[in-house]
Amino acid sequence: MLDPALFVYAVPIIFAVTGGVMAANRGRNFLLWGFFSAFLPICIMIVWFEKPIKEVKGHFRKCSSCGEWIKWKETSCRYCAATQVSIT
């Protein structure tokens, strides 16, 4: 039988890793957001809706025309419909 105290430790660790990875994918501090997400899981939603602060190769980049953040895989900007999105 599993010890109930295991869930007291496992759940915050899962929240911390999830929040930290999401923050790192948006160019933010993994440890800081992981710590906040462990104790305040609402921080995961905050990170989810926040725009990136810098370009993260493989995740987000800026449109060369309008400067909005778009996903790395997109070939055209959904804001200004520019088709030549440069990778910098």
N, C-alpha and C positions, 0 to 999 in steps of 0.2 A: 504494500500500500504506500502511496506517495505521501510524503510529509506535507501538510498544508503550508508550512513555512516556506517551502520551496517556491510557491507561487508568489509569496511576498517579495522574494528576490528575483525571480525569473521575469515577472511582468515588467518591472521598471527597466531591467536590462534590455528586454526586447524593444521597449519604447525608446530607450536611449540610442540603441544601434540604428533603429529606423529613422529617428529624427536626425541623428548625426550624418548618416549616409545621404539623406535627402538634402541636408544643408550643404554638404561637401559637393554635391552635384550642382548646386547653385552658386558655388564660389564662396561659401560662408564657412565659418569655423566649425569643424566636426566636434571637437570636445565641448565647446560652449553650448552649442545647440543640443548635443547629446545629453549633457547634464540637465539642461532645462526640460528636455523632453521626458527624461526619466521621472521627474517629480511633478511636472505639469504637462500631461499628454496633449493638451490643447496646443502646445507649441508645435506639434507635428503639423497641425492644420495651418498654423501661421507660416511655417516654412513652405508648405505646399503652395500657398497662394502668393508668396513673395516673389518678386522678379529677381533674377540673378544680379549680383553686383559686379561680376566680371565674366568674361568669356571662359567657358569650361569646355575644353576640347572633347567632343563626343556627346555633349549634352545641350549646351546653349551657345548661341552666337548672336551678334548684332547685325541687323540688316544694313547694308551699305547705303541705302537710299534714305530711309526714315529713322534709323537708329533704334528701332524696337527690338526686343529680345525674341528670337524665334528658336525653335528646336533645331538641333544640328542637322537632322536628316531632311528637313524641308528644303525644297529647291526654289520655292518662291515665297515671298513674304505675304502673310495673310492680312497685313495691315495696309500695305501700299501696292501689293500685287507686283512688285519688282521681281523679275525672273532671274536676274543676274545677282545673286546673293554671294558676296565674296567671303571666302574663308580666310580670316586673319589670325 
